[in-house]
Amino acid sequence: MRFSLMPRKSIFFVLFSQHAENALEAAKALENMLSNFVRVEDKVKSIHAIEHHGDKLTHEIIRVLNETFVTPLDREDIIGLASRLDDITDLAYDVAETIQLYHVTAVRPAAVRQAKVLVAAAEEIRVATDKMERLRDLEPHWIKLHTLENQGDEVFREALVELFAGSTDPVEIIKWKDLHEKLEQAIDRCEDVANIVEMLVVKHA
C-alpha cells in the first residue's frame, strides 16, 4: 500500500461534497417517488443506484484515508462524517424499498411532507460541505439543520396523530408507522451531520 506523507488537502472535501450531492439526489428521488406515485419499481431501482454510489464514495474516502499519513481532519471525524452522509442515502433507499415490499398502493400526505423536510435538510448539507475546507461561515447551516430537524419532529408527530386517528386497519397502521419512523431517522441523520460540522469548527477554531 502506498502512503502519502503530506496531507491531501482537497480530496476529502471533494469527496464529502460528492457524498452530500449524492444524498441530496437520493432525497429528491424519494420525494419525487412519494409525490408522484407511479412507476414505483423503476423509481426504487433508481434510488438503489444512488445508494450504491454512496457506498462507493464511502469506500473511496476510507481508501484515501488509509493511504494518507497526515489528514486535514481527525480520522474518526472523517469516518464519522462519511458514515452519516451515507446513512442519509441508505435510509432514503430503505424507505423506497420498504414501500415496495409493503405493497403500498397510496402515499399518506404526511410522508410527502417528511420527504420535503428531508430534501431541504439535504440541500443545506450540500451547501455546507462546499464550505467545509475553510471551516468558516458554517454556523448558519448547522442552525438551519437543527431548525429543519425540529420541523421534522413536528411533522412526524402530526403523521402519527393522523395515522392513528384516520385508520382502523392495524396492518396499515404498522406499515405506515414504520415508514414514518424511517423518514424521521433520515432527517435525524441530517442533524447528526450538523453536529459533526459544529464540533469540527469548535475543535479547529
N, C-alpha and C positions, 0 to 999 in steps of 0.2 A: 504494500500500500504506500502511495506517495503522500508525504505530509508537506504542508505549506507552513513555513516558519512565520511569515508575515501575515497579518490579518487580511482576509479578502473582504475589504470594507463594504463593497456594494452587493455582493452576491446574495447574502442572507436577506437583505432588504428587498432586493429584486424578487426573490422567491416568496417573501411574505406578501408583497404586493400582488403577485400572481395568485397566491393562495386566497387572498381576500377577494380578488376579482372572480375567482372560481366559486367561492362561497356565495357571492352576490348572484352569480349566474344560476346557481342551484336554487337560491331563494326566489328569484324571479320566475324560474321554470316551475317551481312548486306553486307559486301564487297564480301563474297562468293556468296551471292544471286545475286548481280549485275554482278559479273564477270562470273558466271556460271548460266545463267538464265534458269534453268529447275526446275521442281518440286516446283514451286513458292509457291503454297498453303502450302506445307509441311514446307518450309523454313520460311514462315510468322508465322506459328504456333510455330516453334522452337524459333524464336525471341520473340514472345509473351511470351513464358515460361520464357525466360531470363529476359524480362521486369518485369514480375510478381515477379520473385525472387528479383529483385532490389527494388520493392515496399516493400517486406517483410524485406529486410535489412534496409531500411529507417525507417520502423515502429519499428524495433528492436533497432535501435540507439535512437529513441525518447523514447522508453520504458526504456532503460537503463538510459538515461538522466534524466527521471522523477524519477528514483529510486536512483539516486546518488546525494548526498548533495554537495560534493566538486568535481569539474571536472578538468581535466588536461588542458582544453582549455575553453574559454568563451562559454557559452551556445549558444549564437547566432552564433558563429563561427562553432560550431559542427553542428548545424542545417543547416547553410549555405553550408557547405562542403557536407553534406549528400544530400542536395537538388540538388546541381549542379551535383554531381555524378549520381543521379537518373535521372536528366534531360537528360544526355547523352544517357542513356539506353532508356528512353522514346522516344526520338527523333529518335533513330535508329529504334525502332518499328514503330513509326509514318511514317517514310519513307517507310518501308516494307509494312505496311498496306495500305498506300495511293497508292502504286504501284498496289496492288491487286484491290483496289476499282476503280482505274482509268482504269483497264483492259489494262495495259501496255503490249505490245507484244514484244518490243525490247528496250534494255537499251542503252542510249546515252553514248559514251565513257567518256565524261566529268564527268558523275555521278560516274563512276568507279574510276576516278582519285580523286574525292572528298572523296569517301569512303576510299581510300588508305591513304589519309591525316588523316582522322578520326581515322583509325587504328593506325597510327604512334603516334598520339596525345594520344590516349587511352593507348598505350604501355608506353609512357613517364609518364603518370599519375600513372600507376600501379607501376612503379619503384619508383616514388617519394613518394607514400603513404607508401611503405615499409620502408622508412627512416624518416617518419614524427614524430615518437615519440621523437626522439632526436632533431628534428628541426635544423639539421645541414646538410651541403653539399647539400642543395636543390636548390641553385641558378642556377646551370647548367640546372636543369629540367624546371624551370619556364622560363628561357631564351629560351630553346628549344621549349617549348609550344608556346611562343609568335612568334617564327620563323615559326612554323607549322601553326599557325593561319594566319600569313601573306601569307604563301603559299596557304592556303585555300581560302583567299580572291582573290588571283590571279587566281586560278583555277575556282572560282565562276564567276569572270568577263569573263574569257575565255569561260565558259559554256554558259553564256548569249549571248556573241557575236556569238558563233557557232549556238546557238538555233535560234536567230533572222535572221541570215544570211542563214541558211540552211533549214528552214521550212517555208512553206506558209500556213499551216493548223493552224488556230487560236486556235482550241481546243487543238491541240498537244502543241502549244506554252504555253498555260495557264497551262496545266498539268505539263510540264517539268519545267517551271519557278517555280511553287510551289515546286516541288521535289528538284530542285537545292537549293532553299531557305531553305528548311528543313535540307538538308545536311550541308549547311553553318551554320545554327543555332546550329547543333550538334557540329561542330568544335568550334564555339564561346563559347559553354558551357565548352569545354575543357580549353579554355583560362581563363574562369571565375575561374576554379579550380586553375590554375596557380596564378591568382591574389589573391585568398584567401590564398594560401600557402605562397606567398611572404609577405602578410600582417601579417600572423601569425609569421613568422620569425622576422619581424621588431618589432612586438608587444612584443615578448618574448625574444628579444635579451638582 
